[in-house]
Amino acid sequence: MYFKLALNNVKKSFKDYTIYFLTLTFSVCIFYVFNAMESQKAMMIVSDTTEMMIKNLSTLIGYLSIFIAVVLGFLILYANKFLVRRRNKELGLYMLLGFEKVKISCILVLETFMIGLCSLVVGLGLGIFLSQGLSVFTAKLFGAQMAQFTFVFSKEGLYKSLGCFILIYAIVIFFNIGMISKWKLIDLLYADKKSEVPKVKSLWLSVILFVISVSCLAMAYVLIIDNGLMELDLYFYSAFVFAFIGTFLFFMSLSGFLLKVMQCYEKLYYREMNMFIFRQINSKINTTYVSMTLICLMLAVTIVTLSSGMAMNESMRSELEKLTPYDASLIWQRNVRTPEVRHIDIEAVLGTMDLNIEDYAKDAATYNMYETNIPYETFYTGQDLGKQSLYIKNIAQNKIHAIGLSDYNEALRLQGLKPITLKEDEYMLNCIYGELISILKTYLKQENTLTYEGKDYKAMGLLENTLYLQLTAEADIIMVLPDEAVNTSEKTMTGINFNYKSADMEAKLIADVEAKTEGEPQVEGIEIAGLTRKLVYDASVGLSATMTYLTVYVAIVFLLASAAILALQQLTESEDNKVRYKLLRKLGVDEKVIHRALFVQIAIYFMVPLFLAIIHGVVGIYVANTVIMMVGEVNVLGSIIFTAVVFVLIYGVYFVGTYLSSKNLIRNK
């Protein structure tokens, strides 16, 4: 009996379950797709290093999925609360007919189970289908080749999805039973007669709170722009606190004067159904400003993580070729703990290691770097650093390095580039770090001379060449001088770059270096480091792929949660206001006009938190660009377009679904 009643209820109210069903289906689909990532390597030809990176990423996603499961759990509870509220009067009639609360609980559990089972099946089916296509995306991220296509099914992804789903539904069922036990018949029968009490009524108080909110947001923007993401200090955390307070007060105060402002524009306010629309929106924001704050912040996080995460990935990949002009680099640096050690070159170091570069290299070039007393702040003179990151300001006292013309040209020769020429009183600067490049270009337009070891040298331009392999673009400024200018200076670094005789030399070199550098260094006072092009590529690809996966995972879940909450709130509003729409019909308002008013109302309600989130996002992307500039050139246009497409697909689907469901709720029956 209960099963048949529950089944009939589901069939009868299926349209009312649309948003709930979509939310559950998307949740299961996303959860499966990302947790099935490790199994996708079955369609790829991967190296041992790439396989290890995929395994590590899968482990990280597993941990992140715990947080995602909590977010989805709260989302499903929120959606379930809407469904129960939607049927308060119906459940009250059950009690009036003599149904015990236990029996009503059984009916709700069965209905929830049916909807959940359908969404689980559809979500898993959709997830399995999408995971096949995601293999191509994964292969591209990790730079792997696709093998012959094979159907991939992830047992681990299935088990995690089922486990998460069962746990969440157990909590939902427990929540429903607890809620039913507190019900009173009169509350259920007259639930649609109750309305939420506005929290802020005073216009002047609302204006004051609005001014405070704008001030807090301005303070947050100033702090985060000035501090950037390089220093996690008090200013960094204060920026987020001010942003949260400002966002909260913005929505809390908005409803207090929004209606008053609209009433000042009488032509707009009294046009068609605008008066009704503005009052509806004002009433809803007045009672949901807490959730609107969270939605706005989640949308902002989605915008920043998607745009900046994808831009970081593209930037790292575009800079790889620039950062790896050689097959391998070995570098000696003076140990700061033993400053008395001078003039030790790399040949001496390699001699103690019994490592002959000629065994591995077909061509090599050695270079020396020299210390100077010229600080970075020399190039900051007369420039506005307000737009630069705090990191650039913090390295103002760092000293630039110098390199001889012959050594520099040897590095260029190994890269297949043309050599440069300098007269005895000329110099050039070399830098590959984005922010510093813009500073140096401005400096060179203003200044032509620089003093080194008591002699003035004229500037001949800026170079952007990599002198040794780097994982990311390092903030180094190198002064290229004639050889005779640096011969008497103190060395700070000696390095050797080389290209392999053959492809198999890489593994042999790494094995030999690891075998001959165990234990303490054999030359006191030096530190030696080495990189190969393959190691740089693997590290860069692994980092960029990890960031992309994690940001996309979190962003999509946050976007899904935000859109679903907005949809459920608007459906609740439509359910509560059926009597008002019925009254409009009695007053002679055309059905098309009512539907247009409903559409505008829902559109504005969806756009209000998105509007402020976009402002937050613009600031966040601007700040994130300072980090991306450490990696390479910033090009966020493609990632912004990708973010916009994702928003249109998910946010747009929920908006259309909300409008159609709301229209069904208020229709004249």
GIMO-V633197 format. One record per residue. N is the residue number from 1. RES is the residue in three letters. OMEGA is omega in whole degrees, -180 to 180 (999 if undefined). NEAR is the number of other C-alpha atoms within 10 Angstrom. Layout:
N;RES;OMEGA;NEAR, N;RES;OMEGA;NEAR
This chain:
1;MET;-178;7, 2;TYR;-179;14, 3;PHE;-179;14, 4;LYS;179;11, 5;LEU;179;13, 6;ALA;-180;21, 7;LEU;178;17, 8;ASN;178;13, 9;ASN;180;14, 10;VAL;179;18, 11;LYS;-177;12, 12;LYS;-175;10, 13;SER;-175;12, 14;PHE;180;13, 15;LYS;179;15, 16;ASP;-179;17, 17;TYR;-173;18, 18;THR;-178;15, 19;ILE;179;23, 20;TYR;-180;24, 21;PHE;178;22, 22;LEU;-179;18, 23;THR;179;24, 24;LEU;-178;23, 25;THR;178;25, 26;PHE;-179;22, 27;SER;180;28, 28;VAL;-179;25, 29;CYS;-179;25, 30;ILE;-178;22, 31;PHE;-180;29, 32;TYR;-175;28, 33;VAL;-176;25, 34;PHE;178;21, 35;ASN;177;24, 36;ALA;-172;27, 37;MET;-175;23, 38;GLU;-179;21, 39;SER;-177;19, 40;GLN;-180;23, 41;LYS;178;21, 42;ALA;180;16, 43;MET;-175;20, 44;MET;171;21, 45;ILE;-173;15, 46;VAL;174;19, 47;SER;179;10, 48;ASP;-180;8, 49;THR;180;13, 50;THR;178;19, 51;GLU;178;17, 52;MET;179;13, 53;MET;179;21, 54;ILE;179;23, 55;LYS;179;16, 56;ASN;178;15, 57;LEU;178;21, 58;SER;178;20, 59;THR;178;14, 60;LEU;179;14, 61;ILE;177;22, 62;GLY;177;18, 63;TYR;180;11, 64;LEU;-179;14, 65;SER;176;21, 66;ILE;177;12, 67;PHE;180;13, 68;ILE;180;19, 69;ALA;178;19, 70;VAL;179;13, 71;VAL;180;14, 72;LEU;178;25, 73;GLY;177;20, 74;PHE;180;15, 75;LEU;-179;21, 76;ILE;176;24, 77;LEU;180;18, 78;TYR;179;17, 79;ALA;179;22, 80;ASN;179;20, 81;LYS;178;16, 82;PHE;-178;19, 83;LEU;-180;19, 84;VAL;179;16, 85;ARG;180;17, 86;ARG;-174;18, 87;ARG;-179;16, 88;ASN;-177;20, 89;LYS;179;19, 90;GLU;180;14, 91;LEU;175;23, 92;GLY;177;21, 93;LEU;176;15, 94;TYR;180;16, 95;MET;180;19, 96;LEU;179;13, 97;LEU;175;9, 98;GLY;177;8, 99;PHE;175;13, 100;GLU;-178;11, 101;LYS;179;17, 102;VAL;-180;12, 103;LYS;177;13, 104;ILE;177;19, 105;SER;179;19, 106;CYS;179;17, 107;ILE;180;21, 108;LEU;179;21, 109;VAL;180;20, 110;LEU;179;20, 111;GLU;179;21, 112;THR;180;19, 113;PHE;-179;15, 114;MET;179;16, 115;ILE;-180;18, 116;GLY;-180;19, 117;LEU;178;15, 118;CYS;-179;14, 119;SER;178;22, 120;LEU;-180;22, 121;VAL;-179;14, 122;VAL;-179;19, 123;GLY;178;26, 124;LEU;178;25, 125;GLY;178;16, 126;LEU;179;18, 127;GLY;178;25, 128;ILE;179;22, 129;PHE;-178;16, 130;LEU;-179;15, 131;SER;177;27, 132;GLN;178;20, 133;GLY;-180;11, 134;LEU;178;18, 135;SER;178;22, 136;VAL;178;17, 137;PHE;179;13, 138;THR;179;21, 139;ALA;179;20, 140;LYS;-180;14, 141;LEU;-177;20, 142;PHE;179;23, 143;GLY;-179;18, 144;ALA;177;18, 145;GLN;178;13, 146;MET;175;17, 147;ALA;178;13, 148;GLN;-177;9, 149;PHE;174;11, 150;THR;179;11, 151;PHE;-176;11, 152;VAL;174;17, 153;PHE;-176;15, 154;SER;176;18, 155;LYS;-180;13, 156;GLU;178;15, 157;GLY;179;23, 158;LEU;-178;20, 159;TYR;180;13, 160;LYS;180;18, 161;SER;178;26, 162;LEU;-179;17, 163;GLY;179;12, 164;CYS;-178;21, 165;PHE;-179;22, 166;ILE;180;13, 167;LEU;-179;13, 168;ILE;-179;19, 169;TYR;175;19, 170;ALA;178;13, 171;ILE;179;16, 172;VAL;179;21, 173;ILE;178;20, 174;PHE;179;13, 175;PHE;-180;14, 176;ASN;-180;20, 177;ILE;179;18, 178;GLY;-180;12, 179;MET;-180;13, 180;ILE;-179;16, 181;SER;-178;11, 182;LYS;-177;8, 183;TRP;170;15, 184;LYS;-174;11, 185;LEU;-176;16, 186;ILE;179;11, 187;ASP;-180;14, 188;LEU;-177;18, 189;LEU;-177;18, 190;TYR;-178;12, 191;ALA;-178;17, 192;ASP;179;17, 193;LYS;-178;10, 194;LYS;176;9, 195;SER;-179;11, 196;GLU;-177;10, 197;VAL;178;9, 198;PRO;-177;15, 199;LYS;-178;14, 200;VAL;-177;16, 201;LYS;-176;13, 202;SER;179;11, 203;LEU;-178;16, 204;TRP;176;12, 205;LEU;179;14, 206;SER;179;22, 207;VAL;180;17, 208;ILE;179;12, 209;LEU;179;21, 210;PHE;178;23, 211;VAL;179;16, 212;ILE;-179;17, 213;SER;179;24, 214;VAL;178;17, 215;SER;179;15, 216;CYS;179;22, 217;LEU;178;24, 218;ALA;178;15, 219;MET;179;17, 220;ALA;-180;26, 221;TYR;180;20, 222;VAL;-178;15, 223;LEU;-176;19, 224;ILE;178;23, 225;ILE;-179;23, 226;ASP;-177;19, 227;ASN;-176;22, 228;GLY;-179;23, 229;LEU;-176;19, 230;MET;-178;15, 231;GLU;178;13, 232;LEU;-176;10, 233;ASP;-178;10, 234;LEU;180;10, 235;TYR;180;17, 236;PHE;-179;19, 237;TYR;178;14, 238;SER;179;15, 239;ALA;-179;21, 240;PHE;178;16, 241;VAL;178;15, 242;PHE;179;20, 243;ALA;180;24, 244;PHE;-180;20, 245;ILE;-180;17, 246;GLY;179;25, 247;THR;180;27, 248;PHE;-179;22, 249;LEU;178;24, 250;PHE;-179;25, 251;PHE;179;27, 252;MET;-177;24, 253;SER;-172;28, 254;LEU;-176;19, 255;SER;-177;26, 256;GLY;-178;26, 257;PHE;180;20, 258;LEU;-179;18, 259;LEU;-180;19, 260;LYS;179;11, 261;VAL;180;11, 262;MET;-179;17, 263;GLN;178;15, 264;CYS;177;10, 265;TYR;-171;10, 266;GLU;-179;11, 267;LYS;179;11, 268;LEU;-174;13, 269;TYR;-175;18, 270;TYR;179;13, 271;ARG;178;9, 272;GLU;-175;13, 273;MET;-175;17, 274;ASN;-180;17, 275;MET;179;16, 276;PHE;-178;17, 277;ILE;-177;19, 278;PHE;178;21, 279;ARG;178;15, 280;GLN;-180;19, 281;ILE;180;19, 282;ASN;-180;19, 283;SER;-177;19, 284;LYS;180;18, 285;ILE;-179;22, 286;ASN;-177;22, 287;THR;-177;19, 288;THR;-175;17, 289;TYR;178;22, 290;VAL;179;15, 291;SER;177;17, 292;MET;177;25, 293;THR;-180;23, 294;LEU;179;16, 295;ILE;-180;23, 296;CYS;-179;24, 297;LEU;177;25, 298;MET;177;23, 299;LEU;178;29, 300;ALA;177;28, 301;VAL;179;22, 302;THR;-179;27, 303;ILE;-176;28, 304;VAL;-176;27, 305;THR;179;27, 306;LEU;-177;28, 307;SER;-176;28, 308;SER;180;30, 309;GLY;178;26, 310;MET;179;26, 311;ALA;177;26, 312;MET;179;30, 313;ASN;180;22, 314;GLU;-179;22, 315;SER;180;21, 316;MET;-179;27, 317;ARG;-179;18, 318;SER;-178;15, 319;GLU;-176;17, 320;LEU;-179;22, 321;GLU;180;12, 322;LYS;-177;17, 323;LEU;-176;25, 324;THR;180;23, 325;PRO;180;24, 326;TYR;177;23, 327;ASP;-178;21, 328;ALA;177;24, 329;SER;171;24, 330;LEU;-173;19, 331;ILE;169;21, 332;TRP;176;21, 333;GLN;179;19, 334;ARG;178;21, 335;ASN;-177;15, 336;VAL;180;12, 337;ARG;178;9, 338;THR;-175;11, 339;PRO;-179;11, 340;GLU;-179;10, 341;VAL;-177;15, 342;ARG;168;13, 343;HIS;172;14, 344;ILE;-177;19, 345;ASP;-173;21, 346;ILE;179;20, 347;GLU;178;17, 348;ALA;179;11, 349;VAL;-179;19, 350;LEU;178;17, 351;GLY;178;12, 352;THR;179;13, 353;MET;-177;17, 354;ASP;-178;12, 355;LEU;-178;16, 356;ASN;-177;11, 357;ILE;-179;17, 358;GLU;178;12, 359;ASP;-175;12, 360;TYR;-169;20, 361;ALA;171;18, 362;LYS;179;12, 363;ASP;-177;13, 364;ALA;178;21, 365;ALA;179;18, 366;THR;179;19, 367;TYR;176;23, 368;ASN;174;23, 369;MET;-176;23, 370;TYR;-180;20, 371;GLU;176;17, 372;THR;175;19, 373;ASN;-178;13, 374;ILE;180;19, 375;PRO;179;16, 376;TYR;-175;20, 377;GLU;175;15, 378;THR;-177;14, 379;PHE;178;20, 380;TYR;-173;18, 381;THR;177;13, 382;GLY;-179;10, 383;GLN;176;11, 384;ASP;-178;9, 385;LEU;-178;14, 386;GLY;-179;10, 387;LYS;-179;11, 388;GLN;-178;19, 389;SER;178;22, 390;LEU;179;19, 391;TYR;179;18, 392;ILE;179;18, 393;LYS;-177;15, 394;ASN;-179;11, 395;ILE;-177;13, 396;ALA;-178;14, 397;GLN;176;13, 398;ASN;-180;14, 399;LYS;178;18, 400;ILE;177;19, 401;HIS;177;23, 402;ALA;178;26, 403;ILE;179;24, 404;GLY;-177;20, 405;LEU;-179;24, 406;SER;179;17, 407;ASP;-179;18, 408;TYR;179;22, 409;ASN;176;19, 410;GLU;177;20, 411;ALA;178;26, 412;LEU;179;19, 413;ARG;-179;14, 414;LEU;178;17, 415;GLN;-177;18, 416;GLY;-179;10, 417;LEU;180;12, 418;LYS;179;11, 419;PRO;176;13, 420;ILE;178;12, 421;THR;178;15, 422;LEU;171;16, 423;LYS;-174;11, 424;GLU;180;13, 425;ASP;-179;14, 426;GLU;177;19, 427;TYR;171;24, 428;MET;177;21, 429;LEU;178;22, 430;ASN;179;22, 431;CYS;177;22, 432;ILE;-179;26, 433;TYR;-170;20, 434;GLY;-177;20, 435;GLU;-180;21, 436;LEU;179;21, 437;ILE;-180;19, 438;SER;178;11, 439;ILE;-178;18, 440;LEU;178;20, 441;LYS;178;14, 442;THR;180;15, 443;TYR;-177;17, 444;LEU;175;17, 445;LYS;-176;10, 446;GLN;-175;13, 447;GLU;179;12, 448;ASN;-176;15, 449;THR;177;16, 450;LEU;-176;17, 451;THR;178;11, 452;TYR;-179;16, 453;GLU;176;12, 454;GLY;-178;7, 455;LYS;180;10, 456;ASP;178;14, 457;TYR;-180;18, 458;LYS;-179;17, 459;ALA;180;19, 460;MET;176;16, 461;GLY;-178;15, 462;LEU;177;17, 463;LEU;-179;15, 464;GLU;-178;13, 465;ASN;179;17, 466;THR;-176;20, 467;LEU;175;25, 468;TYR;-178;21, 469;LEU;-179;24, 470;GLN;176;19, 471;LEU;174;20, 472;THR;-180;19, 473;ALA;-178;21, 474;GLU;-177;16, 475;ALA;-180;18, 476;ASP;171;16, 477;ILE;-176;21, 478;ILE;-180;22, 479;MET;179;25, 480;VAL;-175;27, 481;LEU;172;25, 482;PRO;-175;19, 483;ASP;-176;16, 484;GLU;-179;11, 485;ALA;-175;18, 486;VAL;-174;22, 487;ASN;-177;12, 488;THR;-177;10, 489;SER;180;15, 490;GLU;177;14, 491;LYS;172;23, 492;THR;-178;23, 493;MET;171;23, 494;THR;-178;21, 495;GLY;176;22, 496;ILE;176;22, 497;ASN;180;28, 498;PHE;176;25, 499;ASN;-173;23, 500;TYR;171;20, 501;LYS;-179;15, 502;SER;-174;10, 503;ALA;-176;11, 504;ASP;-180;10, 505;MET;-178;16, 506;GLU;-178;19, 507;ALA;-180;9, 508;LYS;180;12, 509;LEU;-179;19, 510;ILE;-180;13, 511;ALA;-179;11, 512;ASP;-180;13, 513;VAL;179;15, 514;GLU;-179;9, 515;ALA;-173;11, 516;LYS;178;15, 517;THR;177;13, 518;GLU;179;9, 519;GLY;-177;7, 520;GLU;176;7, 521;PRO;-177;15, 522;GLN;176;14, 523;VAL;-175;15, 524;GLU;173;13, 525;GLY;180;17, 526;ILE;173;21, 527;GLU;-179;15, 528;ILE;-180;19, 529;ALA;180;10, 530;GLY;177;18, 531;LEU;172;20, 532;THR;-180;23, 533;ARG;-179;22, 534;LYS;179;13, 535;LEU;179;16, 536;VAL;180;19, 537;TYR;-179;20, 538;ASP;-179;18, 539;ALA;-178;16, 540;SER;-180;21, 541;VAL;180;22, 542;GLY;-180;22, 543;LEU;-178;18, 544;SER;179;22, 545;ALA;179;25, 546;THR;-180;22, 547;MET;-178;19, 548;THR;-179;21, 549;TYR;-176;21, 550;LEU;-179;18, 551;THR;179;21, 552;VAL;-180;19, 553;TYR;-178;22, 554;VAL;-176;20, 555;ALA;-178;24, 556;ILE;179;22, 557;VAL;178;22, 558;PHE;179;22, 559;LEU;177;22, 560;LEU;-179;24, 561;ALA;-179;22, 562;SER;-179;26, 563;ALA;-179;25, 564;ALA;180;26, 565;ILE;177;23, 566;LEU;-180;23, 567;ALA;-178;27, 568;LEU;178;22, 569;GLN;-179;20, 570;GLN;176;23, 571;LEU;176;26, 572;THR;178;17, 573;GLU;-180;16, 574;SER;179;24, 575;GLU;-178;18, 576;ASP;-173;19, 577;ASN;179;18, 578;LYS;-180;17, 579;VAL;-180;14, 580;ARG;178;13, 581;TYR;177;19, 582;LYS;178;15, 583;LEU;177;12, 584;LEU;179;15, 585;ARG;179;14, 586;LYS;179;10, 587;LEU;175;9, 588;GLY;179;8, 589;VAL;-178;15, 590;ASP;-178;11, 591;GLU;179;14, 592;LYS;179;9, 593;VAL;178;12, 594;ILE;180;18, 595;HIS;178;18, 596;ARG;178;12, 597;ALA;178;18, 598;LEU;180;22, 599;PHE;-180;20, 600;VAL;-180;17, 601;GLN;-180;21, 602;ILE;180;23, 603;ALA;179;15, 604;ILE;-178;15, 605;TYR;177;22, 606;PHE;-174;21, 607;MET;-177;12, 608;VAL;178;14, 609;PRO;180;24, 610;LEU;180;22, 611;PHE;179;15, 612;LEU;178;19, 613;ALA;178;24, 614;ILE;177;19, 615;ILE;175;11, 616;HIS;-176;23, 617;GLY;179;23, 618;VAL;178;16, 619;VAL;-179;19, 620;GLY;179;23, 621;ILE;179;22, 622;TYR;180;17, 623;VAL;180;24, 624;ALA;180;23, 625;ASN;179;23, 626;THR;176;23, 627;VAL;180;19, 628;ILE;180;25, 629;MET;174;21, 630;MET;-178;21, 631;VAL;-179;26, 632;GLY;-180;26, 633;GLU;-177;20, 634;VAL;175;21, 635;ASN;-174;17, 636;VAL;-176;21, 637;LEU;180;11, 638;GLY;-180;13, 639;SER;177;20, 640;ILE;177;19, 641;ILE;177;12, 642;PHE;179;15, 643;THR;179;23, 644;ALA;179;15, 645;VAL;179;13, 646;VAL;179;17, 647;PHE;-180;19, 648;VAL;-177;13, 649;LEU;-175;12, 650;ILE;-179;16, 651;TYR;-180;21, 652;GLY;179;15, 653;VAL;180;15, 654;TYR;178;25, 655;PHE;180;23, 656;VAL;178;15, 657;GLY;179;16, 658;THR;-180;26, 659;TYR;-179;23, 660;LEU;179;17, 661;SER;179;21, 662;SER;178;25, 663;LYS;178;17, 664;ASN;-179;15, 665;LEU;-174;19, 666;ILE;-175;21, 667;ARG;-177;14, 668;ASN;-176;11, 669;LYS;999;6
